[in-house]
């Protein structure tokens, strides 16, 4: 063996075994002996740092390199390259390659994800969702039977639905055992197995009545026989018998078909602590909230200035070998469950009103506990209370009555003045008439 630093392998359509190495280029098996397959680049250097291998439907071999971009060895022996000078690639560092049966080569790099059309020898223009992957460091690629492209990164898993240009994201919050993805493989039951920097995760894909997908993650950590296992980069395969083999520092780990059933004990979620404005609430203290232990409390009522609070929860007597995730929701605010990273639910400036807090435990693999509930009431401040609104109505009515009375009085005063003016005018006119009559009588 010319090199011990093997990075990738491929058994091509003709039955030839190819190996990629770190520093010694490409090797192939020739009559029980590995020989070097040298590729001279245009700059006179050789491609010696190989990261990935794949073969398209026409029998062309594709090599991903860490410093020379993508190299294609056509079936007729002609070599062609894809790099920053002759394509849309923004880096020469190729991390992984994947070929499908529709004439596409999927390229993972240190600066994102690309799709190459083999027939046109051209990288396809990026769609809106592909643009979102531009800054990702891609660590693994896989296309499952449903046509979904699974893209492993250092911060989680991205699932790209090429047909509908839909992009989904899974992280530790969604149930991944770790965000750094090392390998991806699908078993015969269409479960996708993900090797990470902290255990394995099995993902089931669910499709509803619409095209939208949902994903259920079941993590397997150190408590499931994976103690000290460090998984190798893209060291995964599916055997003819249907078993998944995943390479690690402990050798390969074999996952048998139907190995997902794990018993769970009955779990009831308890509310274990209440904190208001960062102060722990005790029974009968100055907060005047708890009349008995919160574990026995069915409802709490808080003043408007107590609406920054947190509630601790616990799955009592839960099997610690399994990783527990807690999910909660306020029933009145929507149907979606929110996954917790720990076991404390925090609320900031919760609006006045009545709520039902629902909490459950889950392994994010299909099992969930019974739902526990706590009724929460946030009292409004006095100026938003019913008595205050009644007072506001009375004050408004009094103001309206006052102005109506004032207008009425003003109107009456105006009428009185008009009447007085009319009487004065009448008397003045009568006096003039009498005066004129007197003068006429005297003249005659």
matplotlib code that plots the C-alpha trace (Angstrom):
import matplotlib.pyplot as plt

x = [0.0, 1.7, -0.1, -1.8, -3.7, -6.8, -9.6, -12.1, -12.9, -15.0, -15.8, -16.6, -19.0, -16.2, -15.3, -12.1, -11.4, -10.2, -8.8, -8.2, -5.3, -4.0, -0.7, -0.2, -3.0, -5.2, -4.6, -6.4, -6.3, -4.5, -4.2, -4.1, -1.7, -2.5, -0.8, -0.8, -2.9, -1.2, -3.0, -0.9, -2.6, -2.2, 0.1, 2.5, 1.6, -0.1, -3.4, -2.3, -4.8, -8.0, -11.1, -13.8, -14.7, -17.8, -18.9, -21.7, -24.1, -21.8, -18.9, -16.9, -14.9, -15.0, -12.3, -12.7, -9.4, -8.5, -6.6, -7.3, -11.1, -12.9, -11.2, -13.1, -11.6, -13.9, -14.4, -12.3, -9.4, -9.7, -9.1, -11.1, -11.2, -13.6, -12.0, -12.3, -10.9, -13.4, -16.6, -18.7, -16.7, -15.5, -12.9, -10.5, -11.3, -13.8, -15.0, -17.4, -19.0, -22.2, -23.5, -27.1, -28.8, -30.3, -27.0, -26.1, -22.9, -23.5, -20.4, -19.8, -17.1, -15.7, -17.9, -21.2, -23.1, -23.1, -25.0, -23.2, -25.0, -22.8, -24.1, -23.6, -20.5, -21.8, -22.7, -26.4, -27.5, -28.3, -31.9, -33.1, -32.7, -29.4, -28.1, -28.8, -26.1, -23.4, -21.5, -21.8, -18.8, -20.2, -19.0, -21.2, -23.7, -26.4, -29.4, -32.1, -34.8, -37.3, -34.9, -34.0, -30.4, -29.0, -26.2, -24.1, -22.3, -20.4, -23.5, -26.2, -28.0, -29.7, -32.2, -32.8, -35.8, -34.6, -38.0, -39.8, -36.7, -37.5, -34.8, -35.1, -32.6, -32.0, -29.8, -29.3, -32.5, -34.4, -32.8, -29.4, -26.8, -24.4, -24.2, -20.9, -22.0, -19.5, -21.5, -24.9, -26.4, -30.0, -31.1, -33.7, -36.5, -35.7, -34.3, -31.4, -28.4, -26.2, -22.8, -21.7, -19.0, -21.2, -22.9, -25.5, -28.9, -31.6, -34.0, -37.4, -39.0, -42.7, -44.7, -48.2, -51.0, -48.9, -45.3, -44.0, -41.8, -41.3, -38.4, -38.2, -34.8, -33.8, -30.3, -28.0, -25.3, -22.7, -25.2, -26.2, -22.8, -21.0, -18.7, -15.5, -16.5, -15.0, -16.6, -14.6, -15.4, -17.9, -17.0, -20.5, -22.0, -25.0, -24.4, -26.3, -27.8, -29.3, -27.0, -25.5, -21.8, -20.3, -16.6, -15.2, -12.1, -13.5, -13.8, -17.0, -20.4, -23.0, -26.7, -29.1, -32.4, -35.2, -32.8, -34.7, -37.1, -36.1, -38.4, -39.5, -40.8, -44.0, -43.2, -45.1, -43.7, -43.6, -43.4, -40.6, -39.8, -41.1, -38.9, -40.3, -38.0, -35.0, -36.2, -37.2, -40.8, -41.6, -44.9, -46.3, -43.5, -43.9, -44.8, -48.1, -48.4, -48.0, -50.3, -48.8, -45.8, -45.8, -45.7, -49.2, -50.4, -52.8, -52.9, -51.0, -52.2, -49.6, -49.8, -49.0, -45.5, -44.8, -45.0, -41.2, -41.0, -39.6, -40.8, -38.6, -39.8, -38.6, -39.4, -39.3, -37.7, -36.8, -34.3, -31.1, -29.7, -31.9, -31.5, -34.6, -36.0, -38.7, -41.3, -43.9, -46.5, -49.1, -52.3, -54.0, -51.1, -50.8, -50.4, -46.7, -44.5, -41.3, -38.2, -36.2, -32.4, -32.7, -35.5, -36.5, -39.3, -38.9, -41.5, -40.7, -43.4, -46.2, -49.3, -52.2, -54.7, -55.4, -53.1, -52.7, -49.1, -48.6, -45.4, -44.2, -41.0, -39.8, -36.8, -37.7, -37.9, -41.6, -42.1, -43.6, -44.8, -48.2, -48.9, -48.8, -50.7, -50.5, -53.1, -51.5, -53.3, -51.6, -53.7, -53.9, -52.8, -55.6, -55.7, -56.5, -59.0, -62.8, -63.4, -61.0, -62.9, -66.2, -64.6, -63.4, -66.9, -68.4, -65.9, -66.5, -70.3, -69.9, -67.7, -70.3, -73.1, -71.2, -70.6, -74.2, -75.5, -73.1, -74.3, -77.9, -77.3, -75.5, -78.3, -80.9, -78.8, -78.6, -82.4, -82.9, -80.6, -82.4, -85.8, -84.6, -83.3, -86.5, -88.5, -86.2, -86.6, -90.4, -90.6, -88.3, -90.5, -93.7, -92.3, -91.4, -94.9, -96.5, -94.1, -95.1, -98.8, -98.5, -96.7, -99.4, -102.2, -100.5, -100.2, -103.9]
y = [0.0, 3.2, 5.3, 4.8, 8.1, 6.9, 9.6, 8.0, 4.9, 3.8, 0.6, 1.6, 0.0, -2.2, -3.5, -1.5, -0.2, 3.4, 5.1, 8.7, 9.7, 12.7, 13.5, 10.5, 11.2, 8.5, 4.7, 1.9, -1.9, -3.7, -7.5, -7.5, -4.5, -0.8, 1.4, 5.2, 7.0, 10.3, 13.3, 16.2, 19.6, 22.5, 24.2, 21.3, 20.0, 16.8, 16.3, 14.6, 15.7, 13.8, 14.3, 12.4, 10.1, 9.4, 7.9, 9.2, 7.1, 7.2, 5.6, 8.9, 9.2, 12.4, 13.3, 16.1, 17.7, 20.0, 22.4, 21.8, 21.8, 18.9, 16.5, 14.3, 11.2, 10.4, 6.8, 7.3, 8.5, 12.2, 14.4, 17.7, 19.9, 22.3, 25.1, 28.8, 29.8, 28.0, 27.7, 29.4, 27.6, 30.1, 27.8, 25.0, 23.1, 20.3, 18.4, 15.9, 14.8, 12.9, 11.7, 10.8, 9.0, 12.2, 13.6, 15.8, 16.0, 17.5, 19.3, 20.2, 22.8, 25.0, 27.8, 26.1, 23.7, 23.5, 21.4, 20.4, 19.4, 16.7, 16.9, 20.7, 20.5, 23.6, 24.5, 25.4, 28.8, 28.9, 29.2, 31.3, 28.4, 27.3, 30.8, 30.3, 27.5, 29.8, 30.2, 26.7, 24.4, 21.1, 18.0, 15.2, 14.7, 12.1, 11.7, 9.4, 7.4, 10.3, 12.6, 14.7, 15.9, 15.7, 18.2, 17.8, 20.9, 21.8, 23.4, 20.9, 19.2, 20.9, 19.0, 20.3, 19.4, 20.1, 19.5, 22.1, 24.3, 23.8, 23.9, 22.4, 22.7, 20.4, 21.2, 19.8, 21.6, 19.3, 16.2, 15.8, 14.3, 16.9, 19.7, 18.5, 16.0, 13.3, 10.8, 10.1, 6.7, 5.5, 2.0, -0.2, 1.2, 4.7, 5.8, 8.2, 7.5, 10.5, 10.1, 13.2, 14.4, 13.1, 9.8, 8.9, 10.2, 8.3, 10.5, 9.5, 11.6, 12.2, 13.8, 15.2, 16.0, 18.9, 18.8, 20.0, 17.5, 16.9, 15.1, 13.1, 12.7, 10.0, 10.5, 7.7, 8.9, 7.4, 5.5, 3.4, 1.7, 4.5, 5.5, 7.2, 6.5, 9.1, 8.8, 9.0, 11.4, 9.9, 6.3, 4.8, 2.1, -0.1, -3.8, -6.2, -7.7, -4.3, -3.5, 0.0, 0.1, 3.3, 3.6, 5.0, 4.9, 1.7, 0.0, -0.1, 0.0, -2.2, -1.2, -4.0, -3.5, -2.9, -1.9, 1.2, -0.2, 1.1, 0.6, 3.7, 3.9, 5.8, 9.4, 12.2, 15.7, 17.6, 21.4, 21.7, 25.4, 28.8, 31.9, 35.5, 38.3, 36.0, 35.2, 31.7, 31.6, 29.7, 28.8, 31.7, 34.2, 37.9, 37.0, 35.6, 33.2, 29.7, 28.3, 24.8, 23.2, 23.9, 20.1, 20.0, 23.3, 23.2, 27.0, 30.1, 33.8, 36.5, 40.3, 42.3, 43.2, 39.5, 38.6, 37.9, 34.4, 30.9, 27.4, 24.4, 21.0, 17.4, 13.9, 12.1, 8.6, 8.8, 6.4, 8.4, 6.2, 8.0, 11.7, 13.6, 16.6, 18.7, 20.5, 23.0, 25.4, 27.9, 26.3, 29.6, 31.0, 28.2, 24.5, 24.3, 22.7, 24.5, 22.3, 23.3, 23.1, 22.4, 22.0, 25.6, 27.5, 31.2, 33.9, 37.6, 40.3, 37.8, 39.8, 39.8, 36.9, 33.3, 30.6, 26.8, 25.7, 22.2, 20.3, 16.9, 14.8, 13.2, 11.4, 13.1, 9.6, 9.1, 8.6, 11.2, 11.3, 12.3, 16.1, 17.9, 21.2, 24.3, 27.1, 30.5, 33.8, 37.2, 39.9, 43.2, 46.4, 48.4, 50.8, 47.8, 46.1, 45.9, 48.4, 50.8, 50.6, 51.1, 54.2, 55.4, 55.1, 56.9, 59.7, 60.0, 60.0, 62.7, 64.8, 64.4, 65.3, 68.3, 69.6, 68.9, 70.8, 73.6, 73.8, 73.8, 76.6, 78.6, 78.1, 79.2, 82.3, 83.1, 82.8, 85.1, 87.7, 87.6, 87.9, 90.9, 92.6, 92.0, 93.5, 96.6, 97.1, 96.7, 99.3, 101.7, 101.5, 102.0, 105.1, 106.6, 105.9, 107.6, 110.6, 111.0, 110.7, 113.4, 115.9, 115.4, 116.0, 119.2, 120.5, 120.1]
z = [0.0, -1.1, 1.5, 4.9, 4.8, 3.0, 2.8, 0.5, -1.6, -4.6, -6.4, -10.0, -12.5, -13.9, -10.5, -10.0, -6.5, -6.2, -3.2, -2.4, -0.1, 1.7, 0.1, -2.2, -4.8, -6.3, -6.0, -7.8, -7.4, -10.2, -9.9, -6.1, -5.9, -5.5, -8.0, -8.3, -10.8, -11.4, -12.8, -14.0, -13.6, -16.0, -13.5, -13.7, -10.2, -9.3, -7.5, -4.3, -1.7, -2.6, -0.4, -2.3, -5.1, -7.1, -10.4, -12.7, -14.7, -17.8, -15.9, -15.6, -12.4, -10.4, -7.9, -5.3, -4.1, -1.3, -3.5, -7.2, -7.4, -9.2, -11.6, -14.0, -15.6, -18.5, -19.5, -22.6, -20.4, -21.1, -18.1, -17.5, -14.5, -12.8, -10.7, -9.9, -13.3, -15.5, -13.3, -10.6, -7.9, -5.3, -3.7, -4.8, -1.6, -2.3, 0.7, -0.8, -4.1, -4.9, -8.3, -9.0, -11.9, -13.4, -14.6, -11.6, -9.6, -6.2, -4.9, -1.3, -0.6, 2.1, 0.7, 0.1, -2.1, -5.9, -8.5, -11.7, -14.9, -16.3, -19.9, -20.1, -17.9, -16.2, -12.6, -12.5, -11.3, -7.7, -6.6, -3.7, -1.2, -2.6, -2.0, 1.7, 1.7, 0.3, 3.5, 4.8, 5.2, 3.7, 5.4, 3.9, 1.1, 0.5, -1.8, -0.5, -2.3, -2.0, -3.9, -0.9, -0.8, 2.8, 3.3, 6.4, 7.8, 10.9, 12.5, 11.6, 8.8, 5.8, 3.7, 0.2, -1.8, -5.3, -7.0, -4.9, -4.0, -0.3, 2.4, 5.9, 8.8, 11.7, 14.7, 18.2, 19.3, 16.8, 18.2, 16.5, 18.8, 17.7, 15.0, 13.4, 10.7, 9.7, 7.6, 6.1, 5.1, 4.6, 5.6, 3.9, 6.1, 4.7, 8.0, 7.6, 10.0, 10.8, 12.4, 14.3, 16.7, 19.6, 18.7, 16.1, 15.1, 13.3, 11.3, 10.0, 7.3, 7.3, 4.5, 5.1, 2.6, 1.3, -0.1, 3.3, 5.1, 8.8, 10.4, 13.6, 15.2, 17.6, 19.1, 20.3, 22.7, 25.0, 27.0, 24.0, 23.6, 21.8, 24.6, 23.2, 19.6, 17.2, 13.8, 10.6, 7.8, 5.4, 6.5, 5.9, 3.7, 3.3, 2.9, 0.6, 3.7, 4.6, 7.5, 7.9, 8.6, 10.1, 10.6, 13.9, 16.1, 17.7, 14.3, 12.3, 14.0, 12.6, 12.7, 12.1, 10.4, 13.0, 15.7, 16.8, 19.4, 22.8, 25.9, 27.8, 31.3, 32.1, 32.7, 34.3, 34.0, 37.3, 37.8, 40.4, 40.9, 40.2, 39.8, 39.5, 38.5, 39.2, 42.8, 43.8, 45.0, 48.2, 49.8, 51.8, 50.9, 50.0, 46.4, 47.7, 44.8, 46.2, 48.8, 48.6, 46.9, 43.2, 42.5, 43.9, 42.3, 39.4, 38.8, 39.6, 39.5, 39.0, 39.2, 36.1, 37.5, 38.0, 34.3, 34.0, 35.4, 34.9, 35.7, 36.2, 35.1, 35.6, 34.3, 37.6, 37.6, 34.0, 32.5, 32.4, 29.6, 27.2, 26.2, 27.3, 25.5, 26.9, 24.8, 25.8, 24.5, 25.7, 24.4, 23.7, 21.5, 19.0, 18.3, 17.7, 20.4, 21.4, 22.3, 25.3, 25.5, 29.3, 31.7, 32.4, 30.7, 30.7, 30.0, 29.5, 29.7, 29.2, 28.3, 30.8, 30.2, 31.1, 29.7, 29.8, 29.9, 28.4, 28.9, 27.7, 27.4, 24.2, 22.8, 19.4, 17.9, 18.1, 21.8, 24.0, 27.6, 28.8, 28.8, 32.1, 32.5, 34.6, 34.5, 34.5, 35.0, 34.5, 36.2, 34.3, 36.1, 37.7, 34.8, 32.5, 34.9, 34.5, 37.5, 35.8, 32.5, 34.4, 36.0, 32.6, 31.2, 34.2, 33.9, 30.2, 30.8, 33.4, 31.0, 28.2, 30.6, 31.9, 28.3, 27.4, 30.4, 29.7, 26.1, 27.2, 29.7, 27.2, 24.7, 27.3, 28.1, 24.4, 24.1, 27.2, 25.8, 22.4, 24.2, 26.2, 23.1, 21.3, 24.3, 24.4, 20.6, 21.0, 23.8, 22.0, 18.8, 20.9, 22.5, 19.1, 17.9, 20.9, 20.6, 16.9, 17.7, 20.4, 18.1, 15.4, 18.0, 19.1, 15.6, 14.9]

ax = plt.figure().add_subplot(projection="3d")
ax.plot(x, y, z, "-o")
ax.set_aspect("equal")
plt.show()
